[in-house]
């Protein structure tokens, strides 16, 4: 028994039973090791510490209505990690190794999967870092792959709790033709200053514009942007946006229920035409946006306010949310074959 009050879980660290580790040396992965200690020993000269040679993933395990445990699209996370690792020039685990480690970490920490009905889950954080000591700016020769987990609740506020966000016109999370489309730690570090300023002003998140022209919408500091207008699901297309597996899934579900799906450059001017706006990502699936402030400078008083709905999740966003979470928790049939069962 864990002694955890599942109803009070937030998106924060909780110690679990084990973590898994494997090193890639000379192109060969060592046998996967299970450790009870979350601390690792690493050279102070490791490339992951000095040059941000690091990438990671996020996915969840859910205890379903039928008592079975499901992972949601782990193969897509494996492919995205491999893509990030290729960008960094380091070795990444195969899809088979990745998925098997996901299953194993769930089995070894099965008591930490929140019960069905708690609206909580076991969050998995696969992490890959450049491990060997080095001084020069170059791709690491050795990789350390870790499979971590922690039970979590909602990421921002409560489930489907609408939030206020701000456009930070004078800050960027990624450079034109940079690494914005890869899940590397440096992208998140680049968002922290503007996010901290936004928090001080009472906003929950920051929405970034395209870094080249500042005329189209990119994404939020930790998730993708989507909007609903009429019968259309609209989400930005940009080379500096991280391809979200949740967003990709929402697009598929939207088309499945008869909506039009538009992935295209989204001009800032369209913000005034949307009926629903939200963040989407693994941590919470959908976080509705109630008020969106466009501030030329975060610290300035000049702003344009866009308001969506009455502070609750919009009807069409809710329909998409219910289908995604219904699949994840085994409440409805999975017509897409997205879930992977853990025995």
LUMVO-752228 format. One record per atom (N, C-alpha, C): residue in one letter; x, y, z. Coordinates in steps of 0.02 Angstrom, whole numbers, padded with zeros to 5 digits, always signed. Layout:
BEGIN
aXYZ/...
***
This chain:
BEGIN
x+00042-00060+00000/x+00000+00000+00000/x+00044+00063+00000/x+00025+00112-00038/x+00066+00172-00044/x+00049+00226+00007/x-00012+00226+00033/x-00032+00278+00080/x-00046+00344+00046/x-00051+00346-00021/x-00062+00408-00058/x-00136+00425-00058/x-00152+00488-00046/x-00220+00513-00054/x-00228+00531-00128/x-00257+00487-00167/x-00261+00497-00240/x-00298+00560-00258/x-00345+00582-00217/x-00385+00641-00233/x-00345+00706-00228/x-00287+00703-00195/x-00247+00764-00185/x-00184+00764-00229/x-00179+00718-00275/x-00120+00716-00318/x-00116+00777-00363/x-00057+00805-00369/x-00044+00858-00417/x+00008+00831-00467/x+00027+00873-00514/x+00079+00853-00562/x+00147+00867-00530/x+00168+00822-00486/x+00230+00832-00449/x+00262+00764-00434/x+00324+00766-00411/x+00362+00705-00400/x+00338+00667-00338/x+00329+00602-00346/x+00317+00556-00290/x+00364+00497-00299/x+00399+00479-00246/x+00446+00422-00249/x+00406+00357-00261/x+00429+00318-00309/x+00399+00254-00323/x+00449+00198-00307/x+00432+00136-00326/x+00475+00080-00308/x+00541+00080-00345/x+00538+00088-00411/x+00598+00079-00451/x+00602+00128-00509/x+00662+00133-00538/x+00674+00163-00603/x+00716+00113-00643/x+00716+00120-00709/x+00754+00075-00752/x+00808+00113-00789/x+00865+00081-00799/x+00922+00115-00832/x+00956+00067-00881/x+00982+00094-00935/x+01024+00057-00982/x+01071+00107-01015/x+01134+00087-01025/x+01183+00129-01059/x+01199+00102-01128/x+01210+00148-01174/x+01231+00129-01241/x+01305+00147-01249/x+01347+00096-01256/x+01419+00105-01262/x+01441+00070-01327/x+01471+00108-01371/x+01493+00078-01435/x+01435+00050-01476/x+01377+00081-01470/x+01319+00060-01508/x+01281+00001-01479/x+01301-00023-01421/x+01269-00080-01389/x+01239-00060-01322/x+01176-00080-01310/x+01142-00064-01247/x+01157-00117-01195/x+01171-00095-01135/x+01183-00141-01079/x+01116-00170-01056/x+01117-00228-01021/x+01054-00255-00994/x+01019-00203-00950/x+00953-00201-00955/x+00913-00153-00917/x+00919-00168-00843/x+00936-00117-00804/x+00945-00124-00732/x+00888-00089-00695/x+00860-00123-00646/x+00808-00094-00604/x+00840-00068-00540/x+00826-00005-00523/x+00856+00026-00464/x+00802+00054-00418/x+00812+00047-00354/x+00765+00075-00305/x+00783+00147-00287/x+00843+00168-00304/x+00867+00236-00289/x+00858+00279-00351/x+00825+00337-00343/x+00815+00382-00400/x+00877+00423-00416/x+00928+00420-00375/x+00989+00458-00388/x+01035+00418-00434/x+01070+00453-00478/x+01118+00421-00523/x+01186+00452-00512/x+01238+00413-00529/x+01306+00437-00526/x+01327+00455-00597/x+01349+00517-00606/x+01367+00541-00673/x+01428+00586-00668/x+01470+00583-00718/x+01529+00626-00718/x+01508+00700-00721/x+01545+00741-00685/x+01532+00813-00687/x+01547+00841-00756/x+01581+00803-00798/x+01598+00825-00866/x+01550+00797-00918/x+01497+00765-00897/x+01451+00734-00945/x+01420+00786-00992/x+01413+00768-01055/x+01387+00815-01104/x+01316+00837-01090/x+01277+00794-01057/x+01209+00813-01040/x+01206+00871-00992/x+01258+00879-00950/x+01259+00934-00901/x+01283+00999-00931/x+01330+00995-00978/x+01362+01056-01004/x+01330+01083-01067/x+01309+01038-01111/x+01287+01059-01178/x+01215+01040-01193/x+01177+01023-01140/x+01106+01006-01147/x+01095+00950-01197/x+01140+00901-01198/x+01132+00842-01241/x+01083+00796-01204/x+01020+00811-01211/x+00968+00778-01172/x+00901+00785-01207/x+00862+00731-01207/x+00794+00733-01232/x+00752+00686-01189/x+00686+00695-01193/x+00644+00655-01148/x+00575+00648-01180/x+00533+00607-01147/x+00465+00596-01169/x+00418+00598-01109/x+00354+00597-01122/x+00305+00593-01069/x+00244+00554-01094/x+00225+00503-01058/x+00165+00465-01073/x+00136+00437-01009/x+00077+00406-01013/x+00044+00385-00952/x+00019+00313-00955/x+00013+00284-00896/x-00020+00219-00887/x-00084+00232-00848/x-00139+00201-00869/x-00205+00212-00839/x-00234+00146-00814/x-00265+00149-00756/x-00304+00092-00733/x-00375+00102-00758/x-00398+00054-00799/x-00462+00063-00833/x-00522+00042-00792/x-00579+00055-00821/x-00643+00038-00790/x-00648-00037-00779/x-00615-00076-00824/x-00616-00149-00820/x-00560-00176-00777/x-00522-00133-00743/x-00468-00155-00700/x-00402-00165-00737/x-00404-00164-00804/x-00342-00174-00842/x-00301-00110-00845/x-00236-00118-00854/x-00190-00062-00858/x-00171-00050-00931/x-00177+00012-00953/x-00164+00030-01022/x-00111+00084-01027/x-00068+00078-01078/x-00024+00132-01100/x-00056+00163-01162/x-00045+00228-01172/x-00075+00264-01228/x-00021+00281-01279/x-00021+00246-01335/x+00021+00258-01393/x+00096+00262-01378/x+00124+00214-01341/x+00195+00218-01324/x+00241+00215-01385/x+00219+00182-01439/x+00261+00179-01499/x+00274+00248-01528/x+00224+00292-01523/x+00234+00360-01548/x+00285+00398-01506/x+00285+00386-01441/x+00336+00418-01398/x+00405+00391-01415/x+00410+00327-01429/x+00474+00298-01448/x+00501+00330-01511/x+00458+00339-01561/x+00479+00369-01624/x+00499+00442-01614/x+00463+00478-01571/x+00481+00548-01560/x+00547+00554-01523/x+00560+00508-01475/x+00625+00508-01440/x+00681+00494-01489/x+00671+00446-01533/x+00722+00430-01583/x+00736+00489-01628/x+00684+00526-01645/x+00692+00586-01687/x+00732+00639-01651/x+00717+00650-01587/x+00754+00699-01547/x+00827+00678-01540/x+00839+00613-01527/x+00907+00588-01519/x+00948+00596-01582/x+00915+00584-01639/x+00950+00593-01703/x+00972+00665-01712/x+00929+00712-01692/x+00946+00783-01697/x+01007+00799-01653/x+01011+00767-01594/x+01067+00778-01549/x+01129+00737-01567/x+01119+00688-01611/x+01176+00646-01632/x+01195+00593-01582/x+01146+00567-01543/x+01161+00516-01493/x+01117+00454-01506/x+01138+00398-01477/x+01101+00336-01485/x+01036+00338-01445/x+00984+00306-01472/x+00920+00301-01439/x+00898+00228-01439/x+00856+00208-01391/x+00832+00139-01390/x+00785+00125-01448/x+00782+00062-01468/x+00734+00042-01520/x+00663+00049-01493/x+00615+00048-01539/x+00545+00052-01518/x+00527-00007-01474/x+00551-00066-01491/x+00536-00126-01450/x+00564-00119-01380/x+00627-00096-01374/x+00658-00087-01309/x+00620-00034-01268/x+00601+00020-01301/x+00565+00074-01268/x+00499+00049-01240/x+00460+00015-01281/x+00393-00008-01259/x+00400-00060-01204/x+00447-00106-01210/x+00457-00157-01158/x+00477-00126-01092/x+00518-00073-01094/x+00538-00039-01032/x+00478-00002-01002/x+00434+00025-01045/x+00373+00057-01020/x+00331+00006-00982/x+00322-00053-01012/x+00283-00105-00979/x+00315-00127-00913/x+00380-00135-00915/x+00415-00160-00855/x+00410-00110-00797/x+00420-00045-00812/x+00417+00004-00758/x+00347+00007-00727/x+00296-00004-00769/x+00227-00006-00743/x+00218-00067-00698/x+00242-00125-00719/x+00236-00185-00678/x+00270-00177-00611/x+00330-00148-00612/x+00369-00142-00550/x+00341-00089-00503/x+00296-00046-00529/x+00267+00007-00489/x+00191+00006-00492/x+00164-00055-00497/x+00093-00063-00508/x+00051-00033-00452/x+00077-00033-00390/x+00038-00006-00334/x+00032+00070-00337/x+00071+00101-00381/x+00069+00174-00387/x+00024+00198-00443/x-00010+00151-00477/x-00059+00172-00527/x-00123+00190-00491/x-00145+00252-00494/x-00206+00273-00459/x-00267+00232-00480/x-00315+00224-00436/x-00374+00184-00453/x-00418+00218-00505/x-00456+00177-00540/x-00504+00204-00588/x-00554+00250-00552/x-00570+00306-00583/x-00616+00354-00553/x-00582+00410-00517/x-00516+00406-00507/x-00479+00458-00471/x-00458+00514-00518/x-00465+00504-00584/x-00443+00552-00636/x-00368+00566-00630/x-00331+00516-00605/x-00259+00520-00599/x-00228+00462-00637/x-00163+00462-00643/x-00129+00411-00685/x-00057+00404-00662/x-00023+00355-00690/x+00049+00347-00678/x+00085+00378-00738/x+00123+00431-00724/x+00159+00467-00777/x+00227+00434-00787/x+00244+00420-00849/x+00310+00392-00866/x+00352+00446-00899/x+00415+00451-00877/x+00461+00501-00904/x+00523+00466-00930/x+00521+00441-00993/x+00582+00414-01024/x+00631+00471-01037/x+00693+00462-01017/x+00742+00516-01021/x+00808+00489-01049/x+00836+00525-01097/x+00898+00504-01130/x+00949+00561-01125/x+01008+00545-01099/x+01058+00598-01090/x+01126+00576-01117/x+01165+00626-01140/x+01234+00614-01156/x+01273+00602-01092/x+01307+00544-01087/x+01331+00520-01023/x+01407+00526-01013/x+01445+00518-01066/x+01518+00514-01058/x+01549+00582-01042/x+01606+00584-01007/x+01641+00647-00994/x+01667+00677-01060/x+01659+00743-01067/x+01684+00776-01127/x+01694+00850-01113/x+01737+00881-01153/x+01747+00954-01148/x+01724+00990-01211/x+01736+00962-01268/x+01717+00995-01330/x+01643+00992-01344/x+01620+01041-01384/x+01550+01042-01404/x+01542+00993-01461/x+01518+00933-01444/x+01507+00880-01493/x+01456+00831-01465/x+01426+00791-01508/x+01379+00741-01485/x+01413+00690-01440/x+01378+00670-01388/x+01407+00622-01340/x+01414+00553-01373/x+01466+00517-01352/x+01479+00451-01378/x+01440+00397-01341/x+01419+00412-01279/x+01382+00364-01239/x+01316+00395-01216/x+01264+00354-01215/x+01198+00377-01193/x+01176+00338-01131/x+01140+00372-01088/x+01107+00339-01031/x+01032+00348-01041/x+00996+00292-01045/x+00923+00294-01052/x+00891+00273-00986/x+00846+00315-00961/x+00813+00302-00898/x+00737+00302-00908/x+00704+00256-00877/x+00631+00254-00877/x+00608+00268-00806/x+00577+00327-00797/x+00556+00350-00731/x+00480+00352-00728/x+00453+00352-00668/x+00380+00357-00662/x+00360+00390-00596/x+00300+00418-00596/x+00272+00450-00537/x+00197+00457-00545/x+00157+00442-00494/x+00085+00454-00500/x+00071+00528-00500/x+00023+00550-00543/x+00010+00621-00551/x-00065+00635-00557/x-00083+00696-00539/x-00149+00723-00553/x-00144+00770-00611/x-00186+00821-00613/x-00187+00869-00668/x-00125+00913-00666/x-00103+00936-00725/x-00043+00978-00731/x-00056+01051-00712/x-00107+01081-00740/x-00123+01151-00727/x-00192+01156-00697/x-00196+01173-00633/x-00262+01176-00601/x-00294+01108-00597/x-00360+01106-00600/x-00395+01042-00599/x-00411+01018-00669/x-00439+00959-00674/x-00458+00932-00738/x-00509+00977-00772/x-00494+00999-00833/x-00538+01042-00873/x-00553+01110-00840/x-00509+01132-00797/x-00516+01198-00767/x-00488+01251-00814/x-00530+01297-00836/x-00509+01348-00885/x-00459+01396-00853/x-00410+01418-00892/x-00356+01460-00866/x-00350+01524-00907/x-00313+01571-00878/x-00295+01633-00913/x-00223+01627-00936/x-00210+01646-00999/x-00143+01642-01027/x-00125+01708-01060/x-00062+01715-01078/x-00038+01777-01107/x+00008+01763-01167/x+00001+01804-01219/x+00048+01802-01275/x+00108+01845-01256/x+00168+01817-01261/x+00229+01854-01246/x+00263+01872-01311/x+00247+01930-01338/x+00272+01948-01404/x+00347+01960-01407/x+00377+01977-01352/x+00449+01992-01353/x+00491+01935-01325/x+00462+01875-01320/x+00500+01816-01298/x+00487+01758-01345/x+00536+01714-01353/x+00529+01655-01395/x+00551+01593-01356/x+00521+01536-01371/x+00543+01473-01342/x+00590+01436-01390/x+00591+01458-01453/x+00633+01425-01503/x+00653+01474-01557/x+00708+01460-01590/x+00733+01503-01643/x+00708+01478-01711/x+00703+01522-01761/x+00686+01498-01828/x+00738+01446-01851/x+00714+01391-01878/x+00758+01337-01900/x+00799+01306-01843/x+00774+01314-01781/x+00809+01287-01723/x+00781+01220-01702/x+00783+01208-01635/x+00765+01142-01609/x+00695+01140-01579/x+00653+01188-01597/x+00586+01191-01568/x+00543+01130-01581/x+00555+01096-01636/x+00514+01038-01654/x+00539+00973-01623/x+00588+00978-01578/x+00615+00919-01545/x+00605+00925-01470/x+00595+00868-01437/x+00580+00870-01365/x+00646+00867-01326/x+00682+00922-01328/x+00745+00929-01293/x+00737+00978-01235/x+00775+00966-01182/x+00767+01006-01122/x+00779+01080-01132/x+00823+01098-01179/x+00838+01168-01190/x+00778+01210-01209/x+00729+01180-01244/x+00669+01218-01263/x+00631+01241-01201/x+00629+01198-01151/x+00592+01215-01090/x+00630+01266-01048/x+00696+01260-01048/x+00736+01310-01013/x+00725+01379-01044/x+00719+01381-01110/x+00710+01445-01145/x+00643+01477-01129/x+00595+01438-01105/x+00529+01465-01090/x+00522+01490-01018/x+00570+01476-00975/x+00560+01487-00904/x+00555+01561-00884/x+00597+01603-00914/x+00596+01673-00892/x+00528+01704-00906/x+00504+01698-00968/x+00439+01728-00984/x+00383+01694-00946/x+00388+01629-00932/x+00337+01595-00893/x+00336+01621-00822/x+00394+01632-00793/x+00396+01659-00724/x+00367+01729-00720/x+00381+01770-00771/x+00352+01838-00773/x+00276+01832-00779/x+00253+01788-00821/x+00181+01778-00830/x+00148+01756-00765/x+00180+01711-00729/x+00152+01688-00665/x+00146+01746-00615/x+00196+01789-00615/x+00195+01847-00569/x+00136+01893-00585/x+00114+01893-00648/x+00059+01936-00670/x-00009+01899-00666/x-00007+01837-00642/x-00070+01800-00632/x-00092+01755-00688/x-00049+01745-00739/x-00066+01701-00794/x-00037+01631-00782/x-00073+01580-00806/x-00051+01511-00795/x-00002+01487-00847/x-00004+01516-00907/x+00038+01491-00962/x+00054+01547-01010/x+00103+01534-01054/x+00125+01582-01104/x+00113+01552-01173/x+00086+01592-01218/x+00077+01572-01288/x+00129+01609-01329/x+00168+01571-01368/x+00221+01601-01409/x+00199+01606-01482/x+00224+01658-01515/x+00211+01667-01586/x+00271+01640-01626/x+00262+01634-01691/x+00317+01608-01731/x+00377+01655-01723/x+00437+01627-01712/x+00495+01669-01695/x+00521+01710-01752/x+00502+01695-01814/x+00529+01732-01871/x+00492+01797-01884/x+00425+01794-01883/x+00386+01853-01903/x+00339+01879-01850/x+00326+01839-01798/x+00279+01857-01744/x+00209+01873-01771/x+00190+01839-01825/x+00124+01852-01854/x+00077+01792-01848/x+00105+01733-01833/x+00063+01673-01827/x+00075+01640-01759/x+00028+01598-01739/x+00030+01565-01674/x+00075+01503-01678/x+00116+01493-01626/x+00157+01433-01622/x+00127+01385-01571/x+00150+01388-01509/x+00124+01344-01457/x+00134+01374-01389/x+00106+01342-01338/x+00115+01364-01269/x+00182+01340-01242/x+00199+01362-01182/x+00264+01344-01154/x+00273+01270-01143/x+00218+01232-01132/x+00226+01160-01120/x+00176+01118-01159/x+00141+01147-01207/x+00090+01108-01243/x+00071+01143-01308/x+00036+01107-01350/x+00013+01133-01415/x-00050+01175-01407/x-00063+01216-01457/x-00121+01259-01461/x-00173+01228-01508/x-00236+01232-01490/x-00289+01215-01536/x-00348+01263-01526/x-00390+01267-01576/x-00450+01309-01571/x-00507+01276-01608/x-00568+01295-01589/x-00629+01270-01621/x-00666+01330-01650/x-00685+01325-01713/x-00728+01374-01745/x-00778+01337-01789/x-00842+01345-01773/x-00892+01308-01810/x-00881+01233-01801/x-00873+01198-01856/x-00861+01126-01853/x-00788+01109-01867/x-00744+01157-01857/x-00673+01147-01874/x-00629+01143-01812/x-00584+01095-01813/x-00529+01090-01763/x-00468+01120-01797/x-00440+01174-01769/x-00387+01212-01801/x-00325+01210-01755/x-00268+01193-01784/x-00206+01193-01745/x-00148+01217-01790/x-00100+01253-01762/x-00048+01283-01803/x+00000+01233-01836/x+00025+01252-01893/x+00078+01216-01928/x+00140+01261-01929/x+00195+01237-01902/x+00256+01277-01898/x+00315+01231-01887/x+00373+01250-01913/x+00434+01210-01904/x+00463+01216-01834/x+00437+01261-01794/x+00464+01270-01726/x+00416+01244-01672/x+00366+01204-01691/x+00318+01175-01644/x+00335+01102-01631/x+00334+01081-01568/x+00343+01011-01552/x+00283+00971-01575/x+00292+00918-01613/x+00234+00878-01635/x+00205+00839-01576/x+00148+00861-01551/x+00116+00832-01492/x+00078+00769-01512/x+00090+00715-01475/x+00052+00653-01487/x-00020+00662-01467/x-00033+00700-01414/x-00102+00715-01394/x-00138+00755-01448/x-00105+00806-01475/x-00136+00846-01528/x-00150+00804-01589/x-00103+00762-01607/x-00112+00717-01664/x-00173+00671-01652/x-00180+00648-01590/x-00236+00604-01573/x-00302+00643-01575/x-00301+00704-01551/x-00362+00746-01553/x-00383+00760-01625/x-00335+00771-01669/x-00352+00781-01740/x-00387+00719-01768/x-00360+00661-01751/x-00390+00598-01775/x-00461+00590-01748/x-00470+00603-01684/x-00536+00597-01653/x-00584+00648-01683/x-00560+00709-01694/x-00603+00761-01723/x-00629+00740-01791/x-00585+00713-01832/x-00606+00689-01898/x-00654+00630-01891/x-00642+00588-01842/x-00684+00529-01831/x-00756+00548-01814/x-00763+00603-01776/x-00831+00624-01756/x-00862+00672-01806/x-00829+00682-01863/x-00859+00721-01917/x-00838+00794-01920/x-00786+00813-01883/x-00763+00882-01886/x-00712+00890-01942/x-00706+00951-01967/x-00653+00968-02014/x-00589+00981-01974/x-00533+00958-01998/x-00469+00968-01964/x-00424+01012-02007/x-00400+01066-01977/x-00357+01113-02013/x-00291+01120-01974/x-00238+01093-02003/x-00170+01105-01977/x-00136+01151-02026/x-00127+01213-02007/x-00102+01264-02053/x-00075+01323-02013/x-00038+01369-02044/x-00020+01430-02009/x-00082+01466-01986/x-00082+01488-01923/x-00141+01521-01894/x-00122+01593-01877/x-00145+01642-01916/x-00129+01712-01901/x-00156+01734-01833/x-00121+01778-01800/x-00142+01803-01735/x-00212+01835-01739/x-00226+01865-01796/x-00290+01900-01805/x-00350+01852-01797/x-00339+01788-01807/x-00395+01740-01801/x-00416+01728-01729/x-00377+01750-01681/x-00394+01738-01611/x-00463+01766-01594/x-00482+01820-01627/x-00547+01850-01612/x-00605+01812-01643/x-00591+01763-01685/x-00644+01727-01720/x-00659+01658-01691/x-00618+01636-01643/x-00626+01568-01616/x-00680+01565-01563/x-00713+01508-01559/x-00765+01497-01508/x-00736+01461-01447/x-00687+01418-01458/x-00653+01383-01403/x-00579+01382-01417/x-00539+01388-01365/x-00466+01385-01370/x-00440+01342-01313/x-00387+01304-01326/x-00360+01263-01272/x-00288+01243-01283/x-00258+01221-01229/x-00193+01187-01231/x-00207+01113-01237/x-00161+01076-01267/x-00169+01004-01269/x-00100+00971-01261/x-00098+00918-01220/x-00036+00882-01208/x-00047+00823-01164/x+00005+00783-01154/x+00000+00722-01115/x-00023+00734-01044/x+00002+00788-01014/x-00010+00798-00942/x-00083+00803-00924/x-00124+00835-00968/x-00194+00846-00949/x-00243+00833-01006/x-00218+00815-01065/x-00255+00806-01127/x-00278+00874-01153/x-00326+00907-01117/x-00350+00973-01137/x-00355+01018-01076/x-00328+01078-01082/x-00339+01131-01033/x-00373+01188-01069/x-00437+01202-01054/x-00471+01257-01089/x-00441+01325-01071/x-00441+01370-01118/x-00419+01439-01107/x-00481+01483-01102/x-00485+01522-01048/x-00542+01568-01039/x-00525+01638-01064/x-00470+01665-01039/x-00448+01732-01060/x-00378+01728-01088/x-00367+01761-01145/x-00302+01763-01176/x-00283+01836-01185/x-00229+01856-01152/x-00205+01925-01156/x-00147+01931-01204/x-00152+01978-01250/x-00097+01991-01297/x-00062+02054-01273/x-00002+02045-01245/x+00036+02101-01217/x+00100+02111-01259/x+00107+02169-01292/x+00168+02181-01331/x+00231+02168-01291/x+00230+02187-01227/x+00284+02171-01181/x+00251+02145-01118/x+00275+02089-01094/x+00243+02058-01036/x+00235+02107-00978/x+00284+02149-00968/x+00283+02194-00911/x+00239+02256-00922/x+00215+02267-00984/x+00178+02328-01000/x+00105+02321-00980/x+00070+02377-00975/x-00001+02377-00959/x-00044+02373-01022/x-00015+02387-01080/x-00053+02384-01142/x-00069+02311-01160/x-00131+02297-01175/x-00149+02228-01191/x-00216+02226-01228/x-00224+02171-01266/x-00288+02155-01297/x-00312+02090-01266/x-00375+02087-01246/x-00402+02028-01212/x-00451+01991-01257/x-00440+01926-01265/x-00487+01883-01299/x-00518+01837-01247/x-00584+01828-01250/x-00619+01787-01200/x-00656+01730-01236/x-00649+01670-01208/x-00680+01611-01237/x-00724+01577-01184/x-00788+01571-01199/x-00833+01536-01155/x-00844+01571-01089/x-00870+01532-01041/x-00889+01560-00976/x-00845+01533-00919/x-00785+01511-00937/x-00740+01484-00886/x-00743+01408-00880/x-00785+01377-00921/x-00790+01304-00922/x-00764+01278-00989/x-00753+01213-00994/x-00731+01184-01056/x-00787+01188-01108/x-00770+01208-01169/x-00820+01214-01222/x-00848+01146-01241/x-00907+01148-01271/x-00944+01086-01287/x-00905+01040-01333/x-00874+01067-01387/x-00840+01025-01434/x-00772+01001-01408/x-00738+01044-01371/x-00676+01022-01338/x-00690+00966-01289/x-00745+00972-01253/x-00764+00922-01203/x-00779+00855-01237/x-00812+00858-01295/x-00826+00796-01331/x-00762+00760-01351/x-00713+00798-01375/x-00649+00768-01394/x-00612+00741-01333/x-00613+00780-01279/x-00581+00758-01217/x-00611+00693-01192/x-00677+00689-01193/x-00710+00629-01167/x-00694+00568-01208/x-00685+00577-01273/x-00669+00518-01314/x-00597+00495-01301/x-00550+00543-01297/x-00480+00524-01284/x-00475+00489-01216/x-00502+00521-01163/x-00497+00492-01096/x-00539+00428-01091/x-00594+00424-01128/x-00633+00363-01129/x-00593+00304-01155/x-00553+00316-01207/x-00509+00264-01233/x-00455+00248-01182/x-00425+00299-01152/x-00371+00288-01105/x-00393+00247-01044/x-00453+00259-01020/x-00478+00225-00960/x-00523+00165-00977/x-00526+00145-01039/x-00564+00086-01058/x-00639+00094-01049/x-00662+00155-01053/x-00735+00168-01046/x-00772+00160-01111/x-00736+00168-01166/x-00766+00159-01232/x-00718+00118-01275/x-00744+00094-01330/x-00703+00054-01376/x-00647+00097-01405/x-00589+00067-01415/x-00532+00100-01446/x-00533+00083-01521/x-00563+00125-01563/x-00568+00109-01634/x-00503+00117-01672/x-00452+00145-01639/x-00390+00161-01674/x-00332+00114-01656/x-00341+00070-01607/x-00288+00025-01585/x-00232+00062-01550/x-00247+00114-01513/x-00197+00156-01482/x-00171+00128-01415/x-00211+00090-01380/x-00191+00069-01313/x-00150+00005-01314/x-00102+00002-01269/x-00060-00058-01259/x-00073-00082-01188/x-00094-00144-01181/x-00109-00172-01115/x-00046-00196-01081/x-00044-00187-01015/x+00011-00211-00974/x-00016-00269-00932/x+00011-00328-00943/x-00013-00387-00907/x+00002-00381-00832/
***
